[in-house]
Amino acid sequence: MNDVLQQLAATLAARRQADPDKSYVASLHHKGLNKILEKVGEEATEVILAAKDAAAGGDRNAVIGEVADLWFHSMVMLSHLEMDVDDVMRCLGDRFGISGLDEKAARDTR
């Protein structure tokens, strides 16, 4: 799984400098952080709606597709900020073996 994220991160980095008329990712970078954040917000809303539909007996595959879109646009945001997806993976890894309640309490005191 991590290989897919690494491949995507490399592709996103390569497309940052591509022609905005020929690359969706380049067009997002060209439009700037606010546009990228708008897309992240839109995708998060679509995840919520798809999950609610799935819970009511709707298309569960729609949730997967919407989460993929959210992750993709979140990774575009990380790329735009010149942040590495490995840092996110490390952060998640560091949380293993720690109670979610304890981890949140530690964040709240920072």
C-alpha positions in Angstrom: 0.0 0.0 0.0 2.7 2.4 0.9 4.2 1.9 -2.6 1.0 3.3 -4.1 1.3 6.4 -2.0 5.0 6.8 -2.8 4.3 6.5 -6.5 1.5 9.0 -6.3 3.6 11.4 -4.3 6.4 11.2 -7.0 3.9 11.8 -9.7 2.4 14.8 -7.9 5.9 16.2 -7.4 6.7 15.8 -11.1 3.5 17.4 -12.2 3.9 20.5 -10.0 5.9 22.2 -12.7 3.9 20.8 -15.7 1.8 22.8 -18.0 -1.4 23.8 -16.2 -3.3 23.4 -19.5 -2.2 19.7 -19.8 -2.2 18.5 -16.2 -5.0 18.7 -13.6 -2.4 18.7 -10.8 -0.4 21.5 -12.3 -3.6 23.5 -12.8 -4.4 23.1 -9.1 -0.8 24.2 -8.1 -1.1 27.1 -10.6 -4.4 28.2 -9.0 -2.8 28.2 -5.5 -3.3 26.8 -2.1 -6.8 28.2 -1.6 -8.1 26.3 -4.6 -6.4 23.1 -3.4 -7.9 23.6 0.1 -11.3 24.2 -1.5 -11.0 20.8 -3.3 -9.9 19.1 -0.1 -13.0 20.5 1.6 -15.3 19.5 -1.3 -13.9 15.9 -1.2 -14.3 15.7 2.6 -18.0 16.7 2.2 -18.4 14.1 -0.5 -16.9 11.4 1.7 -19.4 12.3 4.5 -22.4 12.2 2.1 -21.3 8.9 0.5 -20.8 7.3 4.0 -24.2 8.4 5.1 -25.7 6.9 1.9 -23.8 3.7 2.4 -25.0 3.4 6.0 -28.5 3.7 4.7 -28.0 0.8 2.3 -26.4 2.8 -0.6 -23.4 2.2 -2.7 -20.5 1.2 -0.5 -18.0 1.5 -3.4 -18.9 5.2 -3.7 -17.3 5.7 -0.2 -14.1 4.1 -1.5 -14.0 6.4 -4.5 -14.7 9.5 -2.5 -12.0 8.6 0.1 -9.5 8.0 -2.8 -10.4 11.5 -4.1 -9.9 13.0 -0.6 -6.6 11.3 -0.2 -5.5 12.4 -3.6 -6.4 16.1 -3.0 -4.8 15.9 0.5 -1.6 14.7 -1.2 -1.8 17.5 -3.7 -2.0 19.9 -0.7 1.0 18.3 0.9 3.0 18.5 -2.4 2.0 22.2 -2.7 3.3 22.8 0.8 6.5 20.8 0.0 5.6 18.3 2.7 6.3 14.6 2.5 3.7 11.9 2.6 6.3 9.8 4.5 6.0 12.2 7.4 2.2 11.5 7.6 2.9 7.7 7.4 5.5 8.1 10.2 3.0 10.1 12.3 0.4 7.3 11.9 3.0 4.7 12.7 4.0 6.5 15.8 0.5 6.3 17.0 0.3 2.5 17.1 0.3 1.2 20.6 -1.0 4.5 22.0 -4.6 4.8 23.1 -6.4 7.3 20.9 -7.6 9.1 24.0 -4.1 9.4 25.4 -2.7 10.6 22.0 -5.4 13.2 21.7 -4.8 14.4 25.3 -1.1 14.8 24.6 -1.9 16.9 21.5 -4.3 19.1 23.4 -1.5 20.0 25.9 1.0 21.1 23.2 
